[in-house]
Amino acid sequence: MHNMLTSAMATAAAHHLTTREALSGIWGSISLCAWIFLLVPQLIENYKSGSADGISLVFLAIWFIGDVTNLAGALWAGLVPTVIALAMYFCVADLILITQCVYYNTINARRTARKTSTQSTNSVEAPLLGRRDSSNIGLPGSHRRDSQASRRRRASSLPTILDVDEQPSEWMKNTLSIFGVLAVGAAGWAIAWKSGVWVPQPTSTDDAGPIALGAEILGYASAICYLGARIPQIIKNQRERSCEGLSLLFFILSLLGNATYGAGILFHSTEKEYFLTNLPWLIGSLGTMVEDAIIFVQFRAFGSGEASSALEA
């Protein structure tokens, strides 16, 4: 094992790293970093709000299917262990987010059902109380109810005032997060290159064996799932005319991950055979970026809370 590592380091030292190879490695490492942290902002957003109403479970389910087919294709094709390990991580992370969403949806549905049941019980006595209240307008408590309602109205209007002060902090948080991902990804590549763990891959595919047909089909199926996953979320946002409950940083990291992934492939090689081999993933990345842009427009048009204020900053 020591001899193999020494040999890899010697090969890396002997090879003159070109600009294209370096940029391909850096973009690929940044993409990997973005994917690793991708789901964290949405997990935090759900936890802070105690709800998962903003995100579409159909979106997550299709995305999970895409990750499962991606893992199956990687295993079938016998890809390198790091790719397989990352595909497994994606599946586990998807399950964590889906479990959190189902938990909050179940808890909130039960709470709503109890509230509805209580209101139905109280509504039986409402007509009698209503007649008594109408003949006694000045009963104690009536002004208290009015003042509570007015306080709630004033409280609901406060966020629109405070948004002005919250914009810089939210914008700064997202900006620092993106720069952090860029820095960690670039530093990770530099460490891997210096240690000999990462070496430039050959651009020629002549020596590579053909990919199994089943693995290739799974790769296309995975790309189709990734491409179609956001459609239910876009429809949900448009129907409800709101992006409340969604993490803007979640979609920013997705856009960054897809953009750097495509850049890593194109900087590696633009040879026809290599390009055609990676075409399904390039199409999936490009299509997903377009869909993320649509969601950004939705955030700007009718988003709410910190996410929309951050986008407008």
C-alpha positions in Angstrom: 0.0 0.0 0.0 2.9 2.3 0.9 4.5 1.5 -2.4 1.3 2.3 -4.3 1.0 5.7 -2.6 4.6 6.5 -3.2 4.2 5.6 -6.9 1.1 7.8 -7.2 2.9 10.7 -5.6 5.9 10.2 -7.9 3.5 10.2 -10.9 1.8 13.3 -9.8 5.2 15.1 -9.2 6.5 14.0 -12.6 3.4 15.1 -14.5 3.3 18.8 -15.5 -0.1 20.1 -14.4 -1.8 22.1 -17.2 -4.2 25.0 -16.6 -7.1 23.0 -17.9 -6.4 20.1 -15.7 -6.0 22.3 -12.6 -9.3 24.2 -13.4 -11.1 20.9 -14.0 -9.9 19.5 -10.7 -10.8 22.7 -8.8 -14.3 23.0 -10.3 -14.9 19.3 -9.6 -13.8 19.7 -6.0 -16.0 22.8 -5.5 -18.9 20.9 -7.0 -18.3 18.0 -4.6 -18.2 20.4 -1.6 -21.5 22.1 -2.7 -23.3 18.7 -3.0 -22.1 17.7 0.4 -23.5 20.8 2.1 -26.5 21.1 -0.2 -29.3 19.8 2.0 -28.1 21.4 5.3 -29.8 24.9 4.7 -33.2 23.3 4.0 -32.9 21.0 7.1 -32.1 24.1 9.2 -35.0 26.1 7.6 -37.5 23.3 8.4 -36.2 23.0 12.0 -36.4 26.8 12.6 -39.9 27.0 11.3 -41.1 23.7 12.7 -42.7 23.0 9.4 -42.0 21.5 6.0 -45.0 22.9 4.2 -42.8 24.9 1.8 -41.0 22.0 0.1 -42.7 19.5 -2.2 -42.4 15.9 -1.1 -42.9 14.8 -4.7 -39.8 16.9 -5.5 -37.8 15.1 -2.8 -39.1 11.7 -3.8 -38.1 12.1 -7.5 -34.7 13.4 -6.4 -34.3 10.4 -4.1 -35.1 8.0 -7.0 -32.5 9.8 -9.1 -29.9 9.3 -6.4 -30.8 5.6 -6.0 -30.5 5.0 -9.7 -27.2 7.0 -9.7 -25.9 4.7 -6.9 -27.1 1.6 -8.7 -25.5 2.7 -12.0 -22.2 3.5 -10.2 -22.1 0.1 -8.6 -23.0 -1.7 -11.8 -20.4 0.2 -13.8 -17.7 -0.4 -11.1 -16.8 3.2 -10.7 -14.2 4.3 -8.2 -15.0 3.9 -4.5 -15.1 7.7 -3.9 -17.9 8.1 -6.4 -19.8 5.2 -4.9 -19.3 6.5 -1.4 -20.6 10.0 -2.5 -23.7 8.4 -4.1 -24.4 6.5 -0.9 -24.1 9.8 1.1 -26.6 11.4 -1.2 -29.1 8.7 -0.6 -28.7 8.9 3.2 -29.0 12.7 3.1 -32.2 12.5 1.0 -33.7 10.1 3.5 -32.9 12.4 6.4 -34.6 15.3 4.7 -37.6 13.3 3.7 -37.9 11.8 7.2 -37.8 15.3 8.7 -40.5 16.6 6.3 -42.8 13.6 6.9 -42.3 14.1 10.7 -43.2 17.8 10.6 -46.1 17.2 8.2 -47.6 14.5 10.5 -47.2 16.5 13.7 -48.7 19.7 12.1 -51.6 17.7 10.6 -52.5 16.2 14.0 -52.3 19.6 15.6 -54.6 21.1 12.9 -57.0 18.2 13.4 -57.2 18.8 17.2 -57.7 22.5 16.6 -60.5 21.9 14.1 -62.1 19.4 16.5 -62.0 22.0 19.3 -63.5 24.7 17.1 -66.3 22.4 16.1 -67.1 21.7 19.7 -67.1 25.4 20.6 -69.3 26.3 17.6 -72.2 24.5 19.1 -72.4 27.1 21.9 -71.5 30.0 19.6 -75.1 31.1 18.6 -76.2 31.5 22.2 -73.0 33.4 23.1 -73.5 35.5 20.0 -77.1 36.6 21.0 -76.0 37.4 24.5 -73.0 39.4 23.2 -75.1 41.4 20.7 -77.4 42.7 23.5 -74.4 43.5 25.7 -71.9 45.2 23.6 -70.0 46.6 26.5 -69.3 43.2 28.2 -65.9 42.8 29.9 -63.5 41.0 27.6 -64.9 42.4 24.3 -62.4 45.2 24.2 -59.6 42.7 25.2 -60.4 40.6 22.2 -60.4 43.6 19.9 -57.0 44.7 21.3 -55.6 41.3 20.9 -56.7 41.2 17.3 -55.2 44.6 16.7 -51.9 43.6 18.3 -51.8 40.5 16.0 -52.3 42.8 13.0 -49.6 45.1 14.1 -47.3 42.1 14.8 -48.0 40.7 11.4 -47.0 44.0 9.8 -43.7 44.3 11.7 -41.7 41.9 9.4 -42.3 44.2 6.5 -40.6 47.0 8.5 -37.8 44.9 9.9 -37.0 43.3 6.5 -35.0 46.4 5.7 -32.6 45.7 8.6 -32.5 41.9 8.0 -31.6 42.1 4.3 -27.9 42.8 4.9 -27.4 40.0 7.4 -29.2 37.4 5.3 -27.5 38.5 2.1 -24.1 38.4 4.0 -24.9 35.0 5.4 -25.6 33.5 1.9 -22.5 35.3 0.4 -20.2 34.0 3.1 -21.6 30.5 2.7 -20.9 30.5 -1.0 -17.4 31.9 -0.6 -16.8 29.3 2.2 -17.8 26.4 -0.2 -15.5 27.9 -2.9 -12.6 28.2 -0.5 -13.1 24.7 1.0 -13.5 23.1 -2.4 -10.3 24.8 -3.8 -8.3 24.0 -0.7 -9.5 20.4 -0.7 -8.3 20.0 -4.3 -4.9 21.6 -3.5 -4.3 19.3 -0.6 -5.4 16.3 -2.7 -3.0 17.4 -5.5 0.0 18.0 -3.3 -0.5 14.7 -1.4 -0.8 12.7 -4.6 -4.4 11.6 -3.9 -5.7 13.4 -6.9 -4.0 13.0 -10.3 -5.2 14.2 -13.7 -7.3 11.6 -15.5 -6.4 10.7 -19.1 -8.6 12.6 -21.6 -8.6 9.7 -24.1 -11.3 7.1 -23.7 -9.7 4.6 -26.1 -8.3 2.4 -23.3 -11.5 2.5 -21.2 -13.7 -0.5 -21.4 -17.3 0.0 -22.6 -19.9 0.8 -19.9 -22.5 -1.9 -19.3 -25.8 -1.2 -21.0 -27.7 -1.5 -17.8 -25.4 0.9 -16.0 -25.8 3.4 -18.9 -29.6 3.1 -18.8 -29.5 3.8 -15.0 -27.3 6.8 -15.7 -29.9 8.2 -18.2 -32.7 7.5 -15.8 -30.9 9.3 -13.0 -30.4 12.3 -15.2 -34.1 12.4 -16.2 -35.1 12.2 -12.5 -32.8 15.1 -11.6 -34.1 17.1 -14.5 -37.8 16.5 -13.6 -37.6 16.7 -9.8 -37.9 20.5 -9.6 -41.1 20.7 -11.7 -43.4 19.7 -8.8 -41.7 22.4 -6.6 -42.1 25.0 -9.3 -45.8 24.2 -9.7 -46.3 24.2 -6.0 -44.7 27.7 -5.7 -46.7 29.0 -8.6 -50.0 27.6 -7.3 -49.5 29.0 -3.8 -47.8 32.1 -5.0 -45.3 31.8 -2.2 -41.8 30.4 -1.5 -42.2 30.5 2.2 -40.5 27.6 4.0 -37.9 27.2 1.2 -34.2 27.9 1.8 -32.8 30.2 -0.9 -29.3 29.0 0.0 -30.4 25.4 -0.8 -31.1 26.3 -4.4 -28.0 28.6 -4.7 -25.8 25.6 -3.7 -27.6 23.5 -6.2 -26.9 26.0 -8.9 -23.3 26.3 -7.9 -22.9 22.5 -7.7 -24.3 22.0 -11.2 -22.4 24.9 -12.8 -19.0 23.7 -11.4 -19.8 20.1 -12.2 -20.4 21.0 -15.9 -17.3 23.2 -15.9 -15.2 20.4 -14.4 -16.2 18.1 -17.3 -15.7 20.7 -20.1 -12.3 21.9 -18.7 -11.2 18.2 -18.6 -11.7 17.6 -22.2 -13.8 18.6 -25.2 -13.1 15.6 -27.3 -16.1 14.3 -29.1 -16.1 10.8 -27.5 -15.6 12.2 -24.0 -18.2 14.9 -24.5 -20.8 12.4 -25.8 -20.1 10.0 -22.9 -20.9 12.8 -20.4 -23.7 14.4 -22.4 -26.6 13.1 -20.3 -25.1 14.6 -17.1 -24.3 17.9 -18.9 -27.9 18.1 -20.1 -29.2 17.3 -16.7 -27.0 19.9 -15.1 -27.9 22.6 -17.7 -31.6 21.8 -17.3 -31.5 21.9 -13.6 -29.8 25.2 -13.7 -32.6 26.6 -15.8 -35.1 25.3 -13.3 -33.2 26.8 -10.4 -33.3 30.1 -12.2 -37.1 29.8 -12.5 -37.3 29.2 -8.7 -35.1 32.3 -8.1 -37.6 34.3 -10.2 -40.4 32.9 -8.0 -38.5 34.0 -4.9 -38.2 37.5 -6.3 -41.9 37.6 -7.5 -43.7 36.3 -4.4 -41.2 34.9 -2.0 -41.6 35.8 1.7 -39.5 36.2 4.8 -35.7 36.2 4.9 -35.3 34.3 1.6 -37.0 36.9 -0.5 -35.4 39.8 1.2 -32.0 38.2 0.7 -32.7 37.8 -3.0 -33.7 41.4 -3.4 -30.6 42.7 -1.5 
